[in-house]
Each structure stands twice: as structure tokens, then as C-alpha cells.
């Protein structure tokens, strides 16, 4: 059997755009479920439905959070067609569902309804008050941040990493308030690989695009970029 090396997630290192309405490896959405009951989640990419999952919110469950990896749900439609159970999750009322993508090109949208109902109570493409969108970027540079739902804007600066031999603790998450009228602060600064979280207070779809890359002092980092 041939030896296999570590699998690098090339999208994590090469990505320069993030969209809460099209989830990929750089972002995760946290949604709180306050009402007990059974829920059905639909996962789509473009116009195609690529997966299902079930979520039970019950006081009998001790978990306050459940992590739902959308990349793992792409093949669950095969189980549905075969009459088998799809992936099931459970949390207590007031708990959070965390929707994320561990690998691949992403582009996922999540829509959730109550069981035996067709009205969506949550859509990842249409964030509402109480939702949280967490972002982690590796590529240093200056980014534009836009709330596509209200056209408000901000600037994000991801600082170029400084090499050091000293051990450092992970930096704290930087919180960003998203209201109907503004993204606050209007200028966000984080280090490479430092997470920042958009706390949604009104309708939102957060889109982040690289405007100007930071390749280090004198652009010397260009000689060390790994191509995939």
C-alpha cells in the first residue's frame, strides 16, 4: 500500500473571500434554538440539494451545542434514497447549532424547518438578530466587509504574521456588532488565523473580499507561497 502524507486543506490557505450565505472553510454560523421540538435541515449548493439532517431540541438533552459539519452531509442523500436514517443531532432548548465546513470548496446553504412544516425558521443566507458568524482568515491583507442585506460596509485588516521562537497563547476572538445601520467597528484588525465574530443584531449577509494582499516586508513572502 503506498504511503500517504498529510492532507492539506488548500482552500483554507488560498481562500481570499468569505460569504455567510455560501459557507466554506473560513466561516461558521451559530444559531440558537429556543423552542423544543424536532427540526429538519436541508443543505444545498447552488440549486442542488446535497444533504439532510435532523435536529431534536429537548430538555432531556444535556448538550448546549452541537457542531454540524456540512461537508460530511453531502452523501447523506444516498441514505435517504435507500430508506436509511440520516445524521441526527440533539441539543437542549437555548442551545446552539454550529454550522461549519471542514474541507473542500464549500458553497453551502442551510435551511431549517420544524418537522412536518414547510416554513423555514432559519436560513444561513438570511441571518437574523441573535445569529453569529465567525470568520478565520489566514491570508494577510486588507479586505472589504459588506452586509449585503443593508449595504453597510467596514474594512478588515489581517496582519502579516511575525515569526517568533516564543510560545504564544491563541489571541482572543474580536467581536463585531452588525446593526441595521452599521458594522462596528468600521475598521477591524486581527492577526492571521485570529478569529473574529459578527454578532448579528438585524438582517444580514456578510461578504468579505480581499482588496490588497500583504506579502510581508518587501513582498518577500511571494517566493514562499505554496501552489496547489
C-alpha positions as CSV (number, residue, x, y, z in Angstrom):
1,X,0.0,0.0,0.0
2,X,1.5,3.3,-1.0
3,X,2.4,5.7,1.8
4,X,0.1,8.8,2.2
5,X,1.2,12.1,3.5
6,X,-0.9,14.7,5.5
7,X,-3.9,16.1,3.7
8,X,-3.7,19.9,3.3
9,X,-6.8,21.9,3.1
10,X,-5.8,24.1,0.2
11,X,-8.9,26.2,0.4
12,X,-8.1,27.2,4.0
13,X,-4.7,28.7,2.9
14,X,-5.6,30.0,-0.5
15,X,-9.1,31.5,0.1
16,X,-9.5,35.3,-0.1
17,X,-13.3,35.7,0.1
18,X,-15.9,34.7,2.7
19,X,-19.7,34.7,2.4
20,X,-22.1,33.8,5.2
21,X,-24.6,33.0,2.5
22,X,-22.3,30.4,0.9
23,X,-20.5,28.7,3.7
24,X,-16.9,27.4,3.3
25,X,-13.9,26.6,5.5
26,X,-13.3,30.1,6.6
27,X,-16.6,30.7,8.3
28,X,-19.1,29.2,10.7
29,X,-22.6,30.2,11.7
30,X,-24.1,29.8,15.2
31,X,-27.9,29.8,15.6
32,X,-29.7,29.4,18.9
33,X,-32.7,27.1,19.1
34,X,-35.0,28.2,21.9
35,X,-38.1,26.1,21.2
36,X,-38.2,22.4,22.0
37,X,-39.2,20.2,19.1
38,X,-38.0,18.2,16.1
39,X,-36.4,20.0,13.1
40,X,-35.3,19.1,9.6
41,X,-32.3,20.7,8.0
42,X,-31.7,20.9,4.2
43,X,-28.2,21.5,2.8
44,X,-27.9,23.0,-0.7
45,X,-25.1,24.0,-3.0
46,X,-26.3,26.3,-5.8
47,X,-29.6,24.9,-6.9
48,X,-28.9,21.3,-5.9
49,X,-29.9,19.8,-2.6
50,X,-27.0,17.8,-1.4
51,X,-27.9,16.7,2.1
52,X,-30.3,16.4,5.0
53,X,-30.1,16.2,8.8
54,X,-32.4,16.0,11.8
55,X,-32.2,18.0,15.0
56,X,-34.0,17.4,18.2
57,X,-34.3,20.2,20.8
58,X,-35.3,18.6,24.1
59,X,-34.9,19.3,27.8
60,X,-33.8,15.7,28.1
61,X,-30.6,16.5,26.2
62,X,-27.6,17.8,28.2
63,X,-25.7,19.3,25.3
64,X,-25.6,23.1,24.9
65,X,-24.1,23.0,21.5
66,X,-23.9,20.6,18.5
67,X,-21.4,21.0,15.7
68,X,-22.8,20.2,12.2
69,X,-20.2,19.7,9.5
70,X,-21.8,20.4,6.2
71,X,-19.0,18.7,4.3
72,X,-19.9,15.4,5.9
73,X,-23.6,15.7,4.8
74,X,-23.0,15.7,1.1
75,X,-23.6,12.0,0.7
76,X,-26.4,11.6,3.1
77,X,-29.0,11.8,0.3
78,X,-27.9,8.3,-0.6
79,X,-29.1,7.1,2.8
80,X,-32.4,8.9,2.3
81,X,-33.0,7.2,-1.0
82,X,-32.0,3.9,0.5
83,X,-34.5,4.3,3.3
84,X,-31.8,4.6,6.0
85,X,-31.6,7.2,8.7
86,X,-29.6,10.4,8.0
87,X,-27.5,12.2,10.5
88,X,-29.2,13.2,13.7
89,X,-28.2,15.8,16.3
90,X,-29.7,16.9,19.7
91,X,-29.4,19.9,22.0
92,X,-31.3,21.4,24.9
93,X,-33.6,24.4,24.5
94,X,-31.5,27.6,24.3
95,X,-28.6,25.6,22.8
96,X,-26.7,26.4,19.7
97,X,-26.3,24.7,16.4
98,X,-22.9,25.4,14.8
99,X,-22.8,25.0,11.0
100,X,-19.3,24.7,9.6
101,X,-17.3,23.2,6.7
102,X,-14.2,21.1,7.4
103,X,-12.9,20.7,3.9
104,X,-13.5,21.3,0.2
105,X,-14.6,24.3,-1.8
106,X,-17.8,24.9,0.3
107,X,-20.6,27.0,-1.1
108,X,-23.3,25.5,1.2
109,X,-26.6,27.0,2.3
110,X,-28.6,25.6,5.3
111,X,-32.4,25.9,5.6
112,X,-34.2,24.5,8.7
113,X,-37.9,23.9,9.2
114,X,-39.9,22.3,12.0
115,X,-40.8,18.7,11.4
116,X,-44.0,18.4,9.3
117,X,-43.8,22.1,8.3
118,X,-42.5,23.8,5.2
119,X,-41.8,27.3,6.6
120,X,-38.1,27.9,7.2
121,X,-37.3,29.1,10.7
122,X,-33.6,29.6,9.8
123,X,-31.7,30.2,6.6
124,X,-27.9,30.7,6.6
125,X,-28.3,33.0,3.6
126,X,-30.5,35.3,5.6
127,X,-29.0,35.9,9.1
128,X,-31.2,37.5,11.7
129,X,-30.8,39.0,15.2
130,X,-29.1,36.6,17.6
131,X,-27.1,34.7,14.9
132,X,-23.3,34.8,15.0
133,X,-21.0,34.5,12.0
134,X,-17.4,33.5,13.0
135,X,-14.6,34.0,10.5
136,X,-10.9,33.0,10.4
137,X,-8.6,34.1,7.6
138,X,-5.0,33.0,7.0
139,X,-4.2,35.4,4.1
140,X,-2.8,38.7,5.4
141,X,-4.1,41.8,3.7
142,X,-6.8,44.4,3.6
143,X,-10.4,43.2,3.0
144,X,-13.7,44.9,2.3
145,X,-16.6,43.8,4.6
146,X,-20.2,44.3,3.3
147,X,-23.6,43.5,4.8
148,X,-25.4,42.7,1.5
149,X,-28.7,43.0,3.3
150,X,-28.3,46.6,4.2
151,X,-25.3,47.7,2.1
152,X,-23.3,48.8,5.2
153,X,-19.5,48.4,4.9
154,X,-16.4,48.1,7.0
155,X,-12.7,47.4,6.5
156,X,-10.9,44.4,7.7
157,X,-7.1,44.2,8.1
158,X,-5.5,40.8,8.6
159,X,-1.9,41.5,9.9
160,X,1.1,39.7,8.5
161,X,2.3,37.1,11.0
162,X,5.6,37.8,12.8
163,X,7.9,34.9,13.4
164,X,9.0,34.3,17.0
165,X,10.5,31.5,19.0
166,X,8.3,32.3,22.0
167,X,5.2,30.3,22.6
168,X,2.1,32.4,22.4
169,X,-1.4,31.8,23.6
170,X,-4.2,32.0,21.0
171,X,-5.4,35.6,20.6
172,X,-9.0,36.3,21.8
173,X,-11.9,36.5,19.4
174,X,-12.6,40.0,18.1
175,X,-16.3,40.8,18.3
176,X,-18.0,42.9,15.6
177,X,-21.5,44.4,16.0
178,X,-23.8,44.2,12.9
179,X,-26.8,46.5,13.2
180,X,-29.2,47.8,10.6
181,X,-27.2,51.0,10.2
182,X,-23.5,50.0,10.7
183,X,-20.8,47.4,11.1
184,X,-19.0,48.4,14.3
185,X,-16.0,48.8,14.4
186,X,-15.8,50.2,10.9
187,X,-12.1,49.2,10.9
188,X,-11.5,45.7,12.2
189,X,-7.9,44.4,12.9
190,X,-6.9,40.8,13.5
191,X,-3.8,38.7,13.2
192,X,-3.5,35.9,10.6
193,X,-5.5,32.9,11.9
194,X,-7.2,35.0,14.6
195,X,-11.0,34.6,14.6
196,X,-13.4,37.4,14.6
197,X,-17.2,37.1,15.2
198,X,-20.0,39.1,13.6
199,X,-22.8,39.5,16.2
200,X,-26.0,39.9,14.2
201,X,-28.5,42.5,15.5
202,X,-30.6,42.8,12.4
203,X,-30.9,41.1,9.0
204,X,-27.5,40.4,7.5
205,X,-25.5,38.6,4.9
206,X,-21.8,39.2,5.5
207,X,-19.5,39.2,2.4
208,X,-15.7,39.6,2.7
209,X,-13.4,40.2,-0.2
210,X,-9.6,40.7,-0.4
211,X,-8.8,44.2,-1.7
212,X,-5.0,44.3,-1.2
213,X,-2.7,41.4,-0.2
214,X,0.1,41.8,2.3
215,X,3.0,39.6,1.2
216,X,5.3,40.6,4.1
217,X,8.2,43.0,4.2
218,X,9.2,44.0,0.7
219,X,6.8,41.4,-0.7
220,X,9.3,38.7,0.2
221,X,6.6,36.2,1.1
222,X,5.8,35.7,-2.6
223,X,8.8,33.5,-3.0
224,X,7.4,31.1,-0.4
225,X,3.8,30.7,-1.5
226,X,2.8,27.1,-1.9
227,X,0.9,26.5,-5.1
228,X,-1.7,23.7,-5.3
